[in-house]
């Protein structure tokens, strides 16, 4: 994944590539403890949402979701990551 800056220098876009030929363009939004990446709407393609939520100084929750309409998302996978010692 490549995250890049908008015209005022804030990370606002990302593009994801994998070895299976998938490419996903995302728009990034932020709140206090959350970073949300939502894919661009493309006809006949699901909308993806990738959310990182800071739980504490050592733990992040990561959730990857899919939607057909961009309103109702279904969790595909979710997990927590902890900082190693």
N, CA, C and O atoms as CSV, one atom per row, in Angstrom:
chain,resi,resn,atom,element,x,y,z
A,1,UNK,N,N,0.849,-1.167,0.000
A,1,UNK,CA,C,0.000,0.000,0.000
A,1,UNK,C,C,0.896,1.232,0.000
A,1,UNK,O,O,1.897,1.299,0.714
A,2,UNK,N,N,0.510,2.199,-0.816
A,2,UNK,CA,C,1.200,3.480,-0.889
A,2,UNK,C,C,0.209,4.546,-0.423
A,2,UNK,O,O,-0.889,4.663,-0.968
A,3,UNK,N,N,0.603,5.319,0.586
A,3,UNK,CA,C,-0.218,6.418,1.092
A,3,UNK,C,C,0.451,7.702,0.641
A,3,UNK,O,O,1.660,7.871,0.801
A,4,UNK,N,N,-0.345,8.614,0.070
A,4,UNK,CA,C,0.264,9.827,-0.444
A,4,UNK,C,C,-0.487,11.076,0.008
A,4,UNK,O,O,-1.647,11.013,0.416
A,5,UNK,N,N,0.204,12.207,-0.075
A,5,UNK,CA,C,-0.271,13.469,0.468
A,5,UNK,C,C,-1.174,14.212,-0.512
A,5,UNK,O,O,-1.042,14.075,-1.728
A,6,UNK,N,N,-2.098,15.006,0.046
A,6,UNK,CA,C,-2.908,15.892,-0.785
A,6,UNK,C,C,-2.142,17.198,-0.997
A,6,UNK,O,O,-0.973,17.297,-0.623
A,7,UNK,N,N,-2.776,18.175,-1.579
A,7,UNK,CA,C,-2.103,19.428,-1.928
A,7,UNK,C,C,-1.635,20.240,-0.731
A,7,UNK,O,O,-0.776,21.109,-0.884
A,8,UNK,N,N,-2.183,19.980,0.475
A,8,UNK,CA,C,-1.714,20.719,1.656
A,8,UNK,C,C,-0.789,19.877,2.529
A,8,UNK,O,O,-0.416,20.293,3.626
A,9,UNK,N,N,-0.417,18.691,2.040
A,9,UNK,CA,C,0.556,17.872,2.746
A,9,UNK,C,C,0.001,16.874,3.732
A,9,UNK,O,O,0.758,16.314,4.525
A,10,UNK,N,N,-1.312,16.629,3.709
A,10,UNK,CA,C,-1.916,15.642,4.604
A,10,UNK,C,C,-2.157,14.332,3.856
A,10,UNK,O,O,-2.595,14.353,2.706
A,11,UNK,N,N,-1.875,13.188,4.493
A,11,UNK,CA,C,-2.183,11.914,3.833
A,11,UNK,C,C,-3.696,11.791,3.621
A,11,UNK,O,O,-4.451,11.753,4.593
A,12,UNK,N,N,-4.139,11.729,2.383
A,12,UNK,CA,C,-5.576,11.673,2.113
A,12,UNK,C,C,-5.960,10.601,1.120
A,12,UNK,O,O,-7.147,10.322,0.945
A,13,UNK,N,N,-4.987,9.992,0.464
A,13,UNK,CA,C,-5.255,8.961,-0.532
A,13,UNK,C,C,-4.294,7.798,-0.320
A,13,UNK,O,O,-3.208,7.962,0.237
A,14,UNK,N,N,-4.718,6.613,-0.777
A,14,UNK,CA,C,-3.855,5.435,-0.730
A,14,UNK,C,C,-4.204,4.546,-1.910
A,14,UNK,O,O,-5.319,4.593,-2.429
A,15,UNK,N,N,-3.249,3.743,-2.325
A,15,UNK,CA,C,-3.491,2.751,-3.358
A,15,UNK,C,C,-2.834,1.449,-2.917
A,15,UNK,O,O,-1.685,1.433,-2.475
A,16,UNK,N,N,-3.584,0.359,-3.045
A,16,UNK,CA,C,-3.154,-0.959,-2.585
A,16,UNK,C,C,-2.942,-1.857,-3.800
A,16,UNK,O,O,-3.764,-1.879,-4.716
A,17,UNK,N,N,-1.844,-2.591,-3.801
A,17,UNK,CA,C,-1.543,-3.577,-4.842
A,17,UNK,C,C,-1.216,-4.899,-4.157
A,17,UNK,O,O,-0.627,-4.903,-3.076
A,18,UNK,N,N,-1.590,-6.019,-4.771
A,18,UNK,CA,C,-1.141,-7.310,-4.248
A,18,UNK,C,C,-0.671,-8.210,-5.386
A,18,UNK,O,O,-0.772,-7.855,-6.560
A,19,UNK,N,N,-0.153,-9.383,-5.016
A,19,UNK,CA,C,0.416,-10.294,-6.005
A,19,UNK,C,C,-0.642,-11.079,-6.785
A,19,UNK,O,O,-0.289,-11.882,-7.649
A,20,UNK,N,N,-1.923,-10.865,-6.502
A,20,UNK,CA,C,-2.999,-11.509,-7.249
A,20,UNK,C,C,-3.593,-10.568,-8.301
A,20,UNK,O,O,-4.574,-10.909,-8.962
A,21,UNK,N,N,-2.999,-9.395,-8.449
A,21,UNK,CA,C,-3.458,-8.452,-9.451
A,21,UNK,C,C,-4.519,-7.472,-8.978
A,21,UNK,O,O,-5.071,-6.725,-9.786
A,22,UNK,N,N,-4.816,-7.461,-7.670
A,22,UNK,CA,C,-5.798,-6.518,-7.139
A,22,UNK,C,C,-5.177,-5.137,-6.959
A,22,UNK,O,O,-4.030,-5.009,-6.531
A,23,UNK,N,N,-5.946,-4.112,-7.292
A,23,UNK,CA,C,-5.575,-2.725,-7.042
A,23,UNK,C,C,-6.793,-2.042,-6.441
A,23,UNK,O,O,-7.880,-2.098,-7.015
A,24,UNK,N,N,-6.622,-1.395,-5.289
A,24,UNK,CA,C,-7.726,-0.697,-4.629
A,24,UNK,C,C,-7.277,0.735,-4.352
A,24,UNK,O,O,-6.253,0.955,-3.705
A,25,UNK,N,N,-8.045,1.706,-4.842
A,25,UNK,CA,C,-7.807,3.115,-4.561
A,25,UNK,C,C,-8.671,3.516,-3.367
A,25,UNK,O,O,-9.872,3.248,-3.347
A,26,UNK,N,N,-8.056,4.156,-2.376
A,26,UNK,CA,C,-8.753,4.545,-1.154
A,26,UNK,C,C,-8.711,6.053,-0.934
A,26,UNK,O,O,-7.773,6.731,-1.354
A,27,UNK,N,N,-9.741,6.563,-0.271
A,27,UNK,CA,C,-9.745,7.896,0.307
A,27,UNK,C,C,-9.628,7.712,1.813
A,27,UNK,O,O,-10.271,6.830,2.382
A,28,UNK,N,N,-8.811,8.536,2.462
A,28,UNK,CA,C,-8.528,8.376,3.892
A,28,UNK,C,C,-9.219,9.471,4.692
A,28,UNK,O,O,-9.208,10.643,4.316
A,29,UNK,N,N,-9.830,9.056,5.821
A,29,UNK,CA,C,-10.367,10.025,6.774
A,29,UNK,C,C,-9.860,9.657,8.166
A,29,UNK,O,O,-9.441,8.527,8.415
A,30,UNK,N,N,-9.908,10.634,9.062
A,30,UNK,CA,C,-9.344,10.469,10.401
A,30,UNK,C,C,-10.339,10.931,11.456
A,30,UNK,O,O,-11.147,11.829,11.218
A,31,UNK,N,N,-10.266,10.306,12.615
A,31,UNK,CA,C,-10.922,10.839,13.805
A,31,UNK,C,C,-9.894,10.749,14.927
A,31,UNK,O,O,-8.716,10.515,14.659
A,32,UNK,N,N,-10.309,10.925,16.154
A,32,UNK,CA,C,-9.383,10.985,17.275
A,32,UNK,C,C,-8.442,9.773,17.337
A,32,UNK,O,O,-7.226,9.945,17.419
A,33,UNK,N,N,-8.984,8.570,17.299
A,33,UNK,CA,C,-8.164,7.364,17.427
A,33,UNK,C,C,-8.372,6.389,16.280
A,33,UNK,O,O,-8.050,5.207,16.403
A,34,UNK,N,N,-8.910,6.877,15.159
A,34,UNK,CA,C,-9.261,5.985,14.058
A,34,UNK,C,C,-8.796,6.551,12.723
A,34,UNK,O,O,-8.892,7.752,12.473
A,35,UNK,N,N,-8.292,5.665,11.871
A,35,UNK,CA,C,-7.979,5.978,10.483
A,35,UNK,C,C,-8.863,5.073,9.634
A,35,UNK,O,O,-8.863,3.855,9.814
A,36,UNK,N,N,-9.620,5.668,8.703
A,36,UNK,CA,C,-10.557,4.907,7.875
A,36,UNK,C,C,-10.205,5.117,6.414
A,36,UNK,O,O,-10.110,6.251,5.946
A,37,UNK,N,N,-10.009,4.006,5.688
A,37,UNK,CA,C,-9.745,4.039,4.262
A,37,UNK,C,C,-10.957,3.424,3.560
A,37,UNK,O,O,-11.321,2.283,3.844
A,38,UNK,N,N,-11.582,4.169,2.649
A,38,UNK,CA,C,-12.752,3.684,1.911
A,38,UNK,C,C,-12.408,3.705,0.432
A,38,UNK,O,O,-11.910,4.702,-0.091
A,39,UNK,N,N,-12.682,2.579,-0.240
A,39,UNK,CA,C,-12.345,2.479,-1.659
A,39,UNK,C,C,-13.270,3.320,-2.515
A,39,UNK,O,O,-14.391,3.645,-2.123
A,40,UNK,N,N,-12.774,3.665,-3.694
A,40,UNK,CA,C,-13.573,4.400,-4.664
A,40,UNK,C,C,-14.729,3.531,-5.139
A,40,UNK,O,O,-14.604,2.308,-5.207
A,41,UNK,N,N,-15.853,4.160,-5.467
A,41,UNK,CA,C,-17.005,3.432,-5.997
A,41,UNK,C,C,-16.772,3.148,-7.477
A,41,UNK,O,O,-16.544,4.054,-8.279
A,42,UNK,N,N,-16.837,1.850,-7.815
A,42,UNK,CA,C,-16.677,1.398,-9.193
A,42,UNK,C,C,-17.847,0.475,-9.488
A,42,UNK,O,O,-18.156,-0.406,-8.686
A,43,UNK,N,N,-18.489,0.661,-10.603
A,43,UNK,CA,C,-19.656,-0.137,-10.978
A,43,UNK,C,C,-19.342,-1.638,-10.928
A,43,UNK,O,O,-18.315,-2.083,-11.439
A,44,UNK,N,N,-20.240,-2.408,-10.307
A,44,UNK,CA,C,-20.166,-3.876,-10.210
A,44,UNK,C,C,-18.975,-4.386,-9.393
A,44,UNK,O,O,-18.585,-5.547,-9.518
A,45,UNK,N,N,-18.399,-3.513,-8.556
A,45,UNK,CA,C,-17.288,-3.904,-7.687
A,45,UNK,C,C,-17.664,-3.529,-6.264
A,45,UNK,O,O,-18.170,-2.430,-6.039
A,46,UNK,N,N,-17.427,-4.424,-5.280
A,46,UNK,CA,C,-17.736,-4.067,-3.887
A,46,UNK,C,C,-16.931,-2.850,-3.434
A,46,UNK,O,O,-15.869,-2.551,-3.980
A,47,UNK,N,N,-17.450,-2.165,-2.438
A,47,UNK,CA,C,-16.737,-1.067,-1.797
A,47,UNK,C,C,-16.040,-1.653,-0.572
A,47,UNK,O,O,-16.643,-2.401,0.198
A,48,UNK,N,N,-14.787,-1.312,-0.404
A,48,UNK,CA,C,-13.999,-1.836,0.699
A,48,UNK,C,C,-13.750,-0.726,1.714
A,48,UNK,O,O,-13.568,0.438,1.359
A,49,UNK,N,N,-13.746,-1.121,2.989
A,49,UNK,CA,C,-13.415,-0.180,4.059
A,49,UNK,C,C,-12.404,-0.856,4.979
A,49,UNK,O,O,-12.637,-1.959,5.472
A,50,UNK,N,N,-11.286,-0.185,5.202
A,50,UNK,CA,C,-10.221,-0.670,6.072
A,50,UNK,C,C,-10.094,0.327,7.215
A,50,UNK,O,O,-9.823,1.507,6.991
A,51,UNK,N,N,-10.292,-0.153,8.452
A,51,UNK,CA,C,-10.319,0.732,9.621
A,51,UNK,C,C,-9.257,0.304,10.625
A,51,UNK,O,O,-9.174,-0.863,11.008
A,52,UNK,N,N,-8.450,1.272,11.042
A,52,UNK,CA,C,-7.465,1.074,12.107
A,52,UNK,C,C,-7.921,1.905,13.299
A,52,UNK,O,O,-8.113,3.115,13.183
A,53,UNK,N,N,-8.094,1.242,14.462
A,53,UNK,CA,C,-8.523,1.940,15.668
A,53,UNK,C,C,-7.508,1.708,16.782
A,53,UNK,O,O,-7.198,0.567,17.122
A,54,UNK,N,N,-6.999,2.790,17.342
A,54,UNK,CA,C,-6.064,2.709,18.453
A,54,UNK,C,C,-6.841,2.355,19.716
A,54,UNK,O,O,-7.728,3.097,20.137
A,55,UNK,N,N,-6.502,1.217,20.314
A,55,UNK,CA,C,-7.172,0.769,21.539
A,55,UNK,C,C,-6.435,1.304,22.761
A,55,UNK,O,O,-7.049,1.831,23.688
A,56,UNK,N,N,-5.117,1.164,22.751
A,56,UNK,CA,C,-4.267,1.740,23.789
A,56,UNK,C,C,-2.898,1.975,23.154
A,56,UNK,O,O,-2.747,1.787,21.946
A,57,UNK,N,N,-1.915,2.374,23.926
A,57,UNK,CA,C,-0.602,2.700,23.360
A,57,UNK,C,C,0.104,1.511,22.720
A,57,UNK,O,O,1.075,1.696,21.986
A,58,UNK,N,N,-0.362,0.307,22.981
A,58,UNK,CA,C,0.285,-0.893,22.448
A,58,UNK,C,C,-0.594,-1.724,21.533
A,58,UNK,O,O,-0.116,-2.710,20.972
A,59,UNK,N,N,-1.861,-1.365,21.357
A,59,UNK,CA,C,-2.801,-2.229,20.634
A,59,UNK,C,C,-3.602,-1.460,19.594
A,59,UNK,O,O,-4.106,-0.368,19.854
A,60,UNK,N,N,-3.708,-2.056,18.406
A,60,UNK,CA,C,-4.519,-1.509,17.315
A,60,UNK,C,C,-5.486,-2.583,16.847
A,60,UNK,O,O,-5.104,-3.740,16.675
A,61,UNK,N,N,-6.747,-2.194,16.641
A,61,UNK,CA,C,-7.748,-3.077,16.033
A,61,UNK,C,C,-7.779,-2.759,14.544
A,61,UNK,O,O,-7.846,-1.593,14.156
A,62,UNK,N,N,-7.729,-3.801,13.706
A,62,UNK,CA,C,-7.791,-3.645,12.261
A,62,UNK,C,C,-9.009,-4.397,11.761
A,62,UNK,O,O,-9.204,-5.570,12.080
A,63,UNK,N,N,-9.837,-3.706,10.966
A,63,UNK,CA,C,-11.052,-4.328,10.428
A,63,UNK,C,C,-11.124,-4.061,8.927
A,63,UNK,O,O,-10.953,-2.927,8.481
A,64,UNK,N,N,-11.382,-5.131,8.144
A,64,UNK,CA,C,-11.566,-5.016,6.697
A,64,UNK,C,C,-12.998,-5.427,6.382
A,64,UNK,O,O,-13.426,-6.530,6.721
A,65,UNK,N,N,-13.739,-4.522,5.727
A,65,UNK,CA,C,-15.159,-4.750,5.468
A,65,UNK,C,C,-15.481,-4.574,3.981
A,65,UNK,O,O,-14.733,-3.942,3.236
A,66,UNK,N,N,-16.624,-5.155,3.570
A,66,UNK,CA,C,-17.116,-5.043,2.201
A,66,UNK,C,C,-18.551,-4.553,2.214
A,66,UNK,O,O,-19.299,-4.794,3.162
A,67,UNK,N,N,-18.930,-3.849,1.130
A,67,UNK,CA,C,-20.291,-3.357,0.992
A,67,UNK,C,C,-20.656,-3.305,-0.483
A,67,UNK,O,O,-19.802,-3.050,-1.331
A,68,UNK,N,N,-21.904,-3.541,-0.781
A,68,UNK,CA,C,-22.381,-3.392,-2.161
A,68,UNK,C,C,-22.880,-1.978,-2.425
A,68,UNK,O,O,-22.848,-1.507,-3.562
A,69,UNK,N,N,-23.340,-1.302,-1.379
A,69,UNK,CA,C,-23.946,0.024,-1.561
A,69,UNK,C,C,-23.170,1.159,-0.884
A,69,UNK,O,O,-23.520,2.328,-1.052
A,70,UNK,N,N,-22.130,0.831,-0.128
A,70,UNK,CA,C,-21.369,1.867,0.573
A,70,UNK,C,C,-21.994,2.310,1.877
A,70,UNK,O,O,-21.466,3.196,2.550
A,71,UNK,N,N,-23.118,1.700,2.246
A,71,UNK,CA,C,-23.824,2.059,3.486
A,71,UNK,C,C,-23.777,0.920,4.499
A,71,UNK,O,O,-23.424,1.123,5.661
A,72,UNK,N,N,-24.133,-0.270,4.051
A,72,UNK,CA,C,-24.152,-1.447,4.931
A,72,UNK,C,C,-22.891,-2.269,4.669
A,72,UNK,O,O,-22.744,-2.882,3.611
A,73,UNK,N,N,-21.979,-2.273,5.654
A,73,UNK,CA,C,-20.722,-3.005,5.510
A,73,UNK,C,C,-20.773,-4.313,6.294
A,73,UNK,O,O,-21.353,-4.385,7.378
A,74,UNK,N,N,-20.151,-5.346,5.721
A,74,UNK,CA,C,-20.043,-6.654,6.351
A,74,UNK,C,C,-18.561,-6.890,6.667
A,74,UNK,O,O,-17.707,-6.734,5.794
A,75,UNK,N,N,-18.262,-7.264,7.907
A,75,UNK,CA,C,-16.875,-7.530,8.293
A,75,UNK,C,C,-16.381,-8.788,7.598
A,75,UNK,O,O,-17.002,-9.847,7.690
A,76,UNK,N,N,-15.257,-8.662,6.899
A,76,UNK,CA,C,-14.614,-9.794,6.226
A,76,UNK,C,C,-13.579,-10.422,7.157
A,76,UNK,O,O,-13.505,-11.644,7.292
A,77,UNK,N,N,-12.780,-9.563,7.798
A,77,UNK,CA,C,-11.792,-10.038,8.758
A,77,UNK,C,C,-11.486,-8.905,9.745
A,77,UNK,O,O,-11.513,-7.728,9.384
A,78,UNK,N,N,-11.199,-9.278,10.982
A,78,UNK,CA,C,-10.862,-8.302,12.019
A,78,UNK,C,C,-9.875,-8.922,12.985
A,78,UNK,O,O,-9.949,-10.117,13.269
A,79,UNK,N,N,-8.955,-8.123,13.491
A,79,UNK,CA,C,-7.997,-8.630,14.457
A,79,UNK,C,C,-7.281,-7.514,15.174
A,79,UNK,O,O,-7.338,-6.356,14.762
A,80,UNK,N,N,-6.610,-7.865,16.242
A,80,UNK,CA,C,-5.872,-6.898,17.043
A,80,UNK,C,C,-4.385,-7.171,16.895
A,80,UNK,O,O,-3.957,-8.322,16.814
A,81,UNK,N,N,-3.598,-6.095,16.862
A,81,UNK,CA,C,-2.150,-6.177,16.798
A,81,UNK,C,C,-1.568,-5.507,18.039
A,81,UNK,O,O,-2.017,-4.440,18.459
A,82,UNK,N,N,-0.562,-6.157,18.615
A,82,UNK,CA,C,0.087,-5.582,19.786
A,82,UNK,C,C,1.552,-5.307,19.463
A,82,UNK,O,O,2.202,-6.062,18.740
A,83,UNK,N,N,2.055,-4.204,20.019
A,83,UNK,CA,C,3.441,-3.838,19.837
A,83,UNK,C,C,4.326,-4.861,20.549
A,83,UNK,O,O,4.064,-5.212,21.699
A,84,UNK,N,N,5.356,-5.333,19.880
A,84,UNK,CA,C,6.297,-6.274,20.485
A,84,UNK,C,C,7.265,-5.581,21.431
A,84,UNK,O,O,7.453,-4.365,21.388
A,85,UNK,N,N,7.862,-6.381,22.271
A,85,UNK,CA,C,8.822,-5.825,23.243
A,85,UNK,C,C,10.192,-5.735,22.671
A,85,UNK,O,O,11.117,-5.291,23.352
